[in-house]
Amino acid sequence: VSVGDGDEIVALESFADKLLVFKRETVFVINVSGDIEYIELEKKFVGINSPYNVTKTELGIAWVNSQGAFLYDGEKIMNLTDGKLDSYLTVSEDDHSTPGWTQFIGHADGGQIAYIPPLKQLVVLDSPINPGTQGNLFIFDFKTSSWTYGTSRISAYPRSAILSGHRESFIWLGAISKPGNSTSVDTVVEGSM
């Protein structure tokens, strides 16, 4: 992994005999299967800004940034949004509006990601630090290779890191009220997404 390139390490994830090193601009795939580790793949412009931009699945390591949603399956990096979601155009149908990917994710801290194993679905939420006011999300279904956009599905309060694989859902902690700094648990359950 490049040292002194001005690009800091944001997260580390492992899959099979590979170690993925996520920097802000670049992702490195390091093969650790033998006595000597080596860089197997270096991909520019697919890095992440925060550890909540990446999650592990049984299919590989998934992550999101303003360029798309990606999956490393042990052999290659695939962009799951290519040919499926437009980066900048907002699509409107019957008074329902789906934002472009980059508009939804934003350029700084957007794109909190979770995985629901029994459903084989990747859930992409807006920024956990500065969430939108609507509680909207994107869901990628690995079984159908399709994206769905959901509106008003989660609370619009700041969120903690997500615990994926909670039954057929995922959970996080969210601050509910400012007076007294109370905290409660928001749970997204199957059927309410």
C-alpha positions in Angstrom: 0.0 0.0 0.0 1.4 3.4 -1.0 2.9 5.3 1.9 3.2 9.1 1.9 0.6 9.5 -0.9 -1.5 11.9 1.2 -4.4 9.4 1.1 -5.2 8.0 4.6 -6.5 4.6 5.4 -10.2 4.8 6.3 -11.1 1.1 6.8 -9.9 -2.5 6.5 -12.0 -5.5 5.6 -11.2 -9.1 4.8 -12.8 -11.6 2.4 -11.5 -15.1 1.8 -7.7 -14.7 1.6 -7.8 -11.1 0.6 -7.4 -7.9 2.7 -9.1 -4.8 1.3 -7.5 -1.5 2.3 -9.8 1.5 1.9 -8.3 4.9 1.5 -10.3 8.1 0.6 -9.4 7.8 -3.1 -8.1 4.3 -3.7 -8.9 0.7 -2.7 -6.1 -1.9 -2.5 -6.7 -5.6 -2.6 -3.9 -7.5 -0.9 -3.5 -11.2 -1.3 -2.5 -12.7 2.0 -2.9 -16.4 1.1 0.8 -17.3 1.1 4.0 -16.5 3.0 4.4 -13.2 1.1 1.6 -10.7 0.9 1.3 -8.7 -2.3 -1.0 -6.1 -3.9 -3.3 -7.9 -6.3 -5.4 -5.0 -7.3 -5.3 -1.2 -7.0 -8.4 0.7 -8.0 -8.4 4.6 -8.1 -11.5 6.8 -7.5 -13.5 4.1 -5.6 -12.3 4.9 -2.1 -14.5 5.8 0.9 -14.8 8.7 3.3 -15.9 6.8 6.4 -15.9 3.3 7.8 -19.8 3.3 7.6 -19.4 3.4 3.8 -18.4 -0.3 3.8 -20.0 -3.6 4.9 -19.3 -7.3 4.7 -21.6 -9.8 2.9 -21.3 -13.5 2.2 -21.0 -12.5 -1.5 -18.0 -10.2 -0.8 -17.3 -6.7 0.5 -19.7 -3.9 -0.5 -19.2 -0.2 -0.3 -20.6 3.1 -1.5 -19.3 6.5 -2.5 -20.5 9.3 -4.9 -19.3 7.2 -7.9 -21.5 4.2 -7.2 -22.1 1.1 -5.1 -19.4 -1.5 -5.4 -18.9 -5.2 -4.6 -15.6 -7.1 -4.4 -16.4 -10.7 -4.9 -12.9 -12.2 -4.3 -11.8 -11.7 -7.9 -13.0 -8.3 -9.2 -14.6 -5.0 -8.3 -18.1 -4.5 -9.8 -20.1 -1.2 -9.8 -23.6 -2.2 -8.9 -25.1 1.1 -10.1 -23.6 1.0 -13.7 -26.4 0.9 -16.2 -29.0 0.9 -13.4 -29.0 4.3 -11.7 -28.1 7.6 -13.2 -25.5 9.6 -11.3 -27.0 13.1 -11.5 -30.5 13.0 -13.0 -33.5 12.9 -10.8 -36.3 10.7 -12.2 -39.9 11.7 -11.6 -42.9 9.4 -12.1 -46.4 10.0 -10.8 -45.4 12.6 -8.2 -42.7 10.4 -6.9 -39.1 11.5 -7.3 -36.0 9.3 -7.3 -32.7 11.4 -6.9 -29.6 10.7 -8.9 -27.1 8.5 -7.1 -24.6 11.4 -6.5 -27.3 13.7 -5.3 -28.5 11.0 -2.8 -25.0 10.1 -1.5 -23.6 13.5 -1.6 -19.9 14.2 -1.8 -18.7 14.3 1.8 -20.2 11.9 4.4 -23.2 10.2 2.8 -23.8 6.6 2.1 -24.2 4.5 5.3 -24.6 0.9 4.2 -26.0 -2.2 5.7 -26.7 -5.8 4.6 -29.7 -8.1 5.3 -28.4 -11.7 4.8 -31.7 -13.6 4.6 -33.1 -11.2 2.0 -29.7 -10.8 0.2 -30.3 -7.0 0.1 -27.9 -4.1 0.4 -29.5 -1.1 2.1 -27.9 2.4 1.4 -29.0 5.2 3.7 -28.2 8.9 3.6 -25.5 10.4 5.9 -25.8 9.2 9.5 -24.3 12.5 10.6 -26.4 14.9 8.6 -29.4 12.8 7.6 -32.0 14.1 5.2 -35.5 15.0 6.4 -37.3 12.3 4.5 -35.7 9.1 5.8 -35.2 7.8 2.2 -33.0 4.9 1.1 -31.9 2.7 -1.8 -32.1 -1.1 -1.7 -30.1 -3.4 -4.0 -31.5 -6.9 -4.3 -28.7 -9.4 -5.2 -31.3 -12.0 -6.3 -32.8 -9.7 -9.0 -29.8 -7.3 -9.5 -32.2 -4.4 -9.2 -32.4 -1.2 -7.2 -35.5 0.1 -5.3 -35.9 3.6 -3.9 -37.9 3.9 -0.7 -39.2 7.1 0.8 -40.0 7.9 4.5 -38.7 4.5 5.6 -36.4 5.4 8.5 -36.1 8.2 11.1 -34.2 11.3 10.0 -32.2 11.5 13.2 -28.5 11.0 13.4 -27.5 7.3 13.6 -24.7 5.2 15.1 -22.9 2.5 13.2 -25.3 -0.1 11.8 -25.3 -3.7 13.0 -26.2 -5.7 9.9 -27.9 -9.1 9.9 -30.3 -8.5 12.9 -33.0 -11.1 12.0 -34.3 -9.9 8.6 -33.2 -6.4 9.2 -30.5 -4.2 10.9 -30.3 -1.9 13.9 -28.6 1.3 15.0 -28.8 3.8 17.9 -30.2 7.2 17.2 -30.5 10.3 19.2 -34.2 11.2 19.6 -34.3 14.3 21.7 -31.9 17.1 22.6 -33.1 18.0 26.2 -31.3 15.7 28.5 -29.4 14.0 25.7 -31.6 10.9 25.8 -30.9 8.0 23.4 -33.1 5.2 22.2 -32.9 2.4 19.7 -34.4 2.7 16.3 -35.0 -0.7 14.6 -35.9 -1.2 11.0 -37.8 -4.4 10.6 -38.9 -6.4 7.6 -42.1 -4.9 6.3 -41.5 -1.4 7.4 -38.9 -0.6 4.9 
